[in-house]
């Protein structure tokens, strides 16, 4: 199955993850959309790791 995260989202519920790791997202066309989606799915006090 293929999902376009930019247009369809990731399918996860709000505030469902404790941690998210993202790599090389700053090189994409719209990194702010991916960061907003990450904020949506992270639990309060969740952690985001960005590898650039």
C-alpha atoms as one frame of an Amber mdcrd trajectory, in Angstrom:
protein
   0.000   0.000   0.000   1.259   3.472  -0.853   0.164   6.577   1.035   1.037
  10.151   0.152   1.608  11.741   3.576   1.430  15.247   2.149  -2.059  14.908
   0.662  -3.565  12.080   2.779  -1.874  12.372   6.162  -0.413   9.349   7.889
  -3.617   7.744   9.179  -2.592   7.936  12.847  -4.823   9.267  15.626  -4.090
  12.544  17.383  -1.550  12.343  20.210  -0.845   8.625  19.782   2.975   8.529
  19.708   5.633   9.067  22.360   8.506   9.419  19.882   8.979  10.299  16.227
  12.237  10.101  14.290  12.482  11.939  10.979  15.431  11.877   8.590  16.219
  14.223   5.706  12.828  15.930   5.779  14.324  19.383   5.413  15.315  18.522
   1.838  11.720  17.915   0.771   9.413  20.390  -0.942   7.151  21.026   2.078
   8.857  20.069   5.360   6.489  22.292   7.354   3.560  20.010   6.462   5.436
  16.975   7.789   6.387  18.841  10.968   2.767  19.910  11.569   1.591  16.322
  11.112   4.250  15.149  13.542   3.074  17.700  16.093  -0.484  16.397  15.691
   0.383  12.754  16.392   2.880  13.319  19.228   1.574  12.956  22.764   1.952
  15.871  25.161   5.646  15.896  26.138   6.404  13.539  23.228   9.835  13.684
  21.630  10.820  14.464  18.052  14.261  13.618  16.686  15.226  15.198  13.348
  18.306  13.819  11.613  19.624  16.224   9.027
